[in-house]
Amino acid sequence: MSFKQSVAVPHNVEIERFYSKAVIDNGDSTVSLFPSNPSSNKVDTNYSQNPFPESKYHVILGISLDPLMKVIRQTADIDPAYIINNLNDGTLVLSSNQGRTADIVNPIKDYLNFNNISIATGPTGADTYQTVVTLGSTGVRKPDNLFYLGQQESFTLELLFNSGVWPSTANWAAAEQGRFGITAEMYVAKMTEAELDQYREMLK
């Protein structure tokens, strides 16, 4: 069953699934997702603007994070253990422009599955070894409390890290490992004021 099918909302309410990708580069202690003017590249985004354009309330039903890079190989410039620990120490913050509902503030470990990391170490030559780490998502996480955006209300979704020290984009390119970063997905229900009131009652 998909997340859309598992969540209860008022009858005929439309649920959309939006995503935004961000590359994490050396120096990034804050990573912003869902920028106000998204890329037209559908590989990286599938929403048209922030704030969402429809004249309805937008209720955030669930959020997920997933690494762009599932497998991290050790090189002279890339330390998988450090990367995993730095990610694990991070925090997700979702804020609305008008502050009508409390921010969503959760540790990133609620979204990335650090408890099921696969680690493999093997020889690459005489007396040398390489570590390979595989990381995945925990799936969609529902907010602890109602979080919604007003009509034409913008929002920010940020990942905050204690350290902005990461391998650079050039390091990843030299290692031919792809893009290092995060995909954020949000399941958003579009509601009229009456539907929002009904949804509030459903949550009680």
TIDONU-224860 format. One line per field, with one value per residue (C-alpha): residue number from 1; residue in three letters; x, y, z negated. Coordinates in Angstrom, 3 decimals, decimal comma, m for minus. Each point is the difference from the previous one (the first is absolute). Layout:
zami	(NUM	...) $
koldren	(Ala	...) $
east	(X	...) $
north	(Y	...) $
up	(Z	...) $
END
This chain:
zami	(1	2	3	4	5	6	7	8	9	10	11	12	13	14	15	16	17	18	19	20	21	22	23	24	25	26	27	28	29	30	31	32	33	34	35	36	37	38	39	40	41	42	43	44	45	46	47	48	49	50	51	52	53	54	55	56	57	58	59	60	61	62	63	64	65	66	67	68	69	70	71	72	73	74	75	76	77	78	79	80	81	82	83	84	85	86	87	88	89	90	91	92	93	94	95	96	97	98	99	100	101	102	103	104	105	106	107	108	109	110	111	112	113	114	115	116	117	118	119	120	121	122	123	124	125	126	127	128	129	130	131	132	133	134	135	136	137	138	139	140	141	142	143	144	145	146	147	148	149	150	151	152	153	154	155	156	157	158	159	160	161	162	163	164	165	166	167	168	169	170	171	172	173	174	175	176	177	178	179	180	181	182	183	184	185	186	187	188	189	190	191	192	193	194	195	196	197	198	199	200	201	202	203	204) $
koldren	(Met	Ser	Phe	Lys	Gln	Ser	Val	Ala	Val	Pro	His	Asn	Val	Glu	Ile	Glu	Arg	Phe	Tyr	Ser	Lys	Ala	Val	Ile	Asp	Asn	Gly	Asp	Ser	Thr	Val	Ser	Leu	Phe	Pro	Ser	Asn	Pro	Ser	Ser	Asn	Lys	Val	Asp	Thr	Asn	Tyr	Ser	Gln	Asn	Pro	Phe	Pro	Glu	Ser	Lys	Tyr	His	Val	Ile	Leu	Gly	Ile	Ser	Leu	Asp	Pro	Leu	Met	Lys	Val	Ile	Arg	Gln	Thr	Ala	Asp	Ile	Asp	Pro	Ala	Tyr	Ile	Ile	Asn	Asn	Leu	Asn	Asp	Gly	Thr	Leu	Val	Leu	Ser	Ser	Asn	Gln	Gly	Arg	Thr	Ala	Asp	Ile	Val	Asn	Pro	Ile	Lys	Asp	Tyr	Leu	Asn	Phe	Asn	Asn	Ile	Ser	Ile	Ala	Thr	Gly	Pro	Thr	Gly	Ala	Asp	Thr	Tyr	Gln	Thr	Val	Val	Thr	Leu	Gly	Ser	Thr	Gly	Val	Arg	Lys	Pro	Asp	Asn	Leu	Phe	Tyr	Leu	Gly	Gln	Gln	Glu	Ser	Phe	Thr	Leu	Glu	Leu	Leu	Phe	Asn	Ser	Gly	Val	Trp	Pro	Ser	Thr	Ala	Asn	Trp	Ala	Ala	Ala	Glu	Gln	Gly	Arg	Phe	Gly	Ile	Thr	Ala	Glu	Met	Tyr	Val	Ala	Lys	Met	Thr	Glu	Ala	Glu	Leu	Asp	Gln	Tyr	Arg	Glu	Met	Leu	Lys) $
east	(0,000	1,344	0,238	m2,816	m2,294	0,977	m0,772	m3,523	m1,164	m3,456	m1,765	1,168	3,018	2,860	3,399	3,138	3,524	2,692	3,756	3,117	3,641	3,056	3,687	2,132	3,398	2,939	m0,894	m3,724	m1,120	m3,516	m1,647	m3,175	m2,667	m3,165	1,413	m2,440	1,124	0,625	2,049	m1,919	1,930	m2,577	2,794	0,438	m3,494	m3,636	m1,668	m0,468	0,565	0,228	m2,560	m2,217	m2,216	m3,485	m2,323	m0,444	1,557	2,839	0,257	3,312	m0,936	3,476	3,660	2,755	3,718	2,072	3,695	0,776	2,927	m0,919	3,532	3,051	3,455	3,064	2,729	2,877	m2,435	m3,190	m0,469	m3,332	0,036	0,405	m2,758	m2,466	0,766	m0,386	m3,328	m1,198	0,733	m2,203	m3,464	m2,965	m1,935	m3,225	m1,277	m2,948	0,367	m2,780	0,727	m3,642	1,061	3,016	3,093	0,718	3,406	1,251	3,386	0,976	0,312	m3,817	0,191	3,228	0,408	3,238	m1,013	0,132	3,270	1,904	3,786	2,409	3,791	2,179	3,571	0,858	3,627	2,915	m0,759	m2,693	m3,730	m3,070	m3,190	m3,369	m3,069	m3,614	m2,634	m3,761	m3,187	m2,331	m2,984	m2,622	m0,288	m3,258	0,229	m0,635	m2,507	m2,087	2,182	m1,609	0,677	m2,459	m0,995	3,108	2,133	3,635	2,101	3,588	1,289	3,588	2,484	2,359	3,380	2,506	2,801	0,046	3,093	m0,857	1,761	m0,197	m1,927	3,395	0,919	m3,155	0,541	3,587	m1,174	m2,754	m2,592	m2,748	m1,698	0,098	m3,159	m3,582	m3,444	m2,820	m3,585	m3,171	m3,525	m2,296	m3,793	m1,823	m2,952	m2,638	m0,538	m2,974	2,056	2,825	m2,442	m1,298	3,557	0,720	m2,943	1,270	3,329	m1,592) $
north	(0,000	3,430	2,818	1,837	m2,975	m0,406	3,520	1,118	3,365	1,473	m1,485	1,228	1,873	m0,082	m1,219	0,872	m1,360	2,633	m0,496	2,155	m1,054	1,835	m0,739	0,262	1,588	0,807	2,988	m0,801	0,044	0,962	m1,750	1,602	m1,988	1,159	3,415	2,699	m0,212	m3,671	m1,381	m0,881	m3,279	m2,655	m2,264	2,361	1,417	m0,586	3,077	3,350	2,531	0,676	1,065	m2,596	1,788	m1,301	2,176	m2,682	m1,023	m2,479	m2,592	m1,853	m3,655	m1,523	0,659	m2,329	0,366	m2,250	0,277	0,688	m2,344	m3,411	m1,394	1,922	m1,350	0,984	1,919	2,211	2,962	m1,791	m1,506	m1,892	m0,237	3,764	0,695	m2,343	1,472	3,566	m0,841	m1,750	3,152	2,167	1,486	0,593	3,259	0,842	3,542	1,950	3,627	1,256	m2,374	m1,043	m3,470	m1,109	m0,895	m3,648	m0,658	m3,584	m1,734	m1,264	m3,496	m0,054	0,050	m1,785	m3,614	0,047	m3,186	m2,051	1,153	m2,574	0,200	m2,061	0,134	m1,723	0,050	2,296	m1,049	m0,998	1,105	2,451	m0,229	1,836	0,563	0,171	1,299	m0,379	2,386	0,174	1,719	m0,843	0,912	2,704	1,575	1,639	3,282	m0,320	2,869	1,717	2,093	1,967	2,947	2,779	1,104	1,210	m0,504	m0,854	m2,391	m1,091	m3,545	m0,142	m2,593	1,357	m1,549	0,747	m0,297	1,187	m2,044	m2,439	m1,419	2,539	m0,444	m0,378	m2,833	m1,916	0,602	m1,209	m3,141	m0,507	m0,533	2,368	2,837	0,150	1,525	m0,523	m0,417	1,377	m1,032	1,487	m1,337	3,019	0,082	2,949	1,068	2,685	1,637	m2,297	m3,085	1,191	0,340	m3,499	m1,336	1,602	m1,940	m3,216	0,444	0,220) $
up	(0,000	0,945	m2,532	1,804	m0,538	m3,657	m1,227	m0,962	1,325	0,731	3,018	3,423	m1,374	2,504	m1,208	1,948	m0,320	0,505	0,008	m0,046	0,294	m1,332	0,451	m3,166	0,627	m2,236	m2,196	m0,183	m3,638	1,188	2,939	1,390	1,800	1,814	1,013	1,091	3,637	0,728	2,829	3,142	0,047	m0,900	m1,217	m2,953	m0,673	0,876	m1,501	1,732	m2,771	m3,736	m1,183	1,623	2,548	m0,858	m2,113	m2,646	m3,277	0,393	m2,759	m0,314	m0,508	0,154	0,753	1,129	0,666	2,206	0,900	3,652	m0,419	m1,391	m0,020	m1,259	0,808	m1,977	1,813	m1,112	m0,119	m1,047	m3,464	m0,175	m3,815	m0,398	2,541	m1,720	m3,434	1,275	1,638	m3,157	m2,028	2,226	m0,511	2,332	m0,438	1,857	m0,608	1,360	1,041	m2,293	m2,866	m0,318	m1,176	m2,005	1,994	0,707	m1,574	0,070	0,001	3,440	m1,479	0,046	3,804	0,974	m1,071	m1,958	m1,836	3,183	1,539	2,018	m0,356	2,076	m0,090	2,536	1,315	2,877	0,181	m2,163	m3,586	1,113	m0,687	1,144	m2,023	1,760	m1,872	1,162	m1,440	0,509	m1,162	m2,885	2,175	m0,429	m3,454	m1,038	m1,940	m3,730	0,204	2,652	2,321	2,799	2,273	0,684	3,460	1,848	m3,131	0,649	m2,062	m0,577	m0,347	m1,214	m1,171	m2,665	m0,762	m2,766	2,542	3,583	0,796	2,796	3,026	2,809	3,219	1,689	m2,404	0,908	3,713	m0,188	m1,786	2,619	m2,721	1,191	m1,890	m3,799	m1,428	m1,165	1,530	m2,141	0,711	m1,463	0,189	0,081	m0,294	1,576	m2,156	m0,208	m3,389	m0,653	0,899	m2,258	m2,900	0,727	0,086	m3,387	m1,437	1,564	m1,782	m3,451) $
END
